[in-house]
Amino acid sequence: MEGNKLVSKISNLVEEDRIVALREVLVRVNELREHFGFLSFGEMVELVSALNKLEKCKEMVAATTEKQRLLWDLVSEVKEKIEKMMFREEGTMMSAHKATKSYRFCSR
């Protein structure tokens, strides 16, 4: 009997930790959604990498609650927005690089 009570208590503690962790991650991803416009290109690359790792966790944890589904939807949304922004910024950087090369070639 003592073993079952201990297992039950540990399971409850783990579940409470999971709920708190989910809530914290949800808050952080939501903050990123609101403020990712201030990130540098390198920071965006790191963030997309972190979000990819987070999405891999989705396969291990079935989305059973509304908060879990909200988290995964939010992660996908933020990742897509950042990737679009990176693509635009990368295109701008490439255009600037070509213009600089062209200017250097013409000035010689």
N, C-alpha and C positions, 0 to 999 in steps of 0.2 A: 504493500500500500504506500509506503513512504516513497518508493521509486516513482510511482505514478504521479504523486503530488509534485514531486520535484520536476519531472518531465513537463507536467502541465504548467508549472510556474515558469520554467525556462521558456516554454513555447509562448506564453503570454508576454514575457519580457521581450522576446525576439519580435513578436508581432507589433508591440508598442514602438520598438526602435525602428521597424520598417515604416510605420506610419509617420513617425517624426522625420525620418530621412526623406520620405516621399514629399512631405510638406515643404521641407527645406529646399529640396531640388526644384520643386515647382515654383517656389518664390524666386529662386536665383535665375531660373530660365526665363521667368516672366520679366524680371528686371533687365535681363540681357535683351529681350525683345524690345524694350522701351529705349535702351541706351546703346545699341550696337552701332549706331551711326557715328559714334565717337572713337571707334576702334581703328587702329592702324591696320594695314594690310597683313602684317605678320601676326598680329593678335587675332585677326579674323581667321587666318589659316589654323592657328592653334585652337580656336573655338570650334571650328568645323571638325577638327580632329577629335576634340573632346565630345562633341555631340554625336559623332559616329560611334565612339566607344559607348556612349550612353545608349544609343539605339541598339547596340548589340545586346545590352541587358534586357531589352524589350522581349527578345526571344526566350529568355530564361524565366521571365516573370509575366505570367498571363495577366492582362488588364481586366481585372474583375470589378474594380470600383470606378466610380465616375471620376475621381481624382486621378487615378492611374491613366484612364483614357485621355483626360485633359492634358496630363503631362506629356504623353506620347504625341498628341496632336500639336502641342506647343513646341516640343522639340523639333518636330518635322517642319513646322512653320518657320521657326527661327533659323534653322539650318538652310532652308530654301532661300529666305531673304538674304542671308549672309552670302550664300553662294552667288546669288544674282548680283549683289553689290560687289563682290570680289571680281566677278566676270567683267562688270562695267569698269571697275578700277584698273583691272589688269589691261583692258583694252585701251584705257586712257594712258596708262604707263607705256604701253607698246607704242601708241601714237606719238607720245612725247619723245620716246627713245628714237623712233624713226626720224622725227623732225630734227632732233639734235644731230643725228648722224648725217642727215641731209645738209644741215647748216654747216657742219664741219667740212663736209666734202666740197660745198660751194665756196666756202671762204678760203680754201687753199688755192 
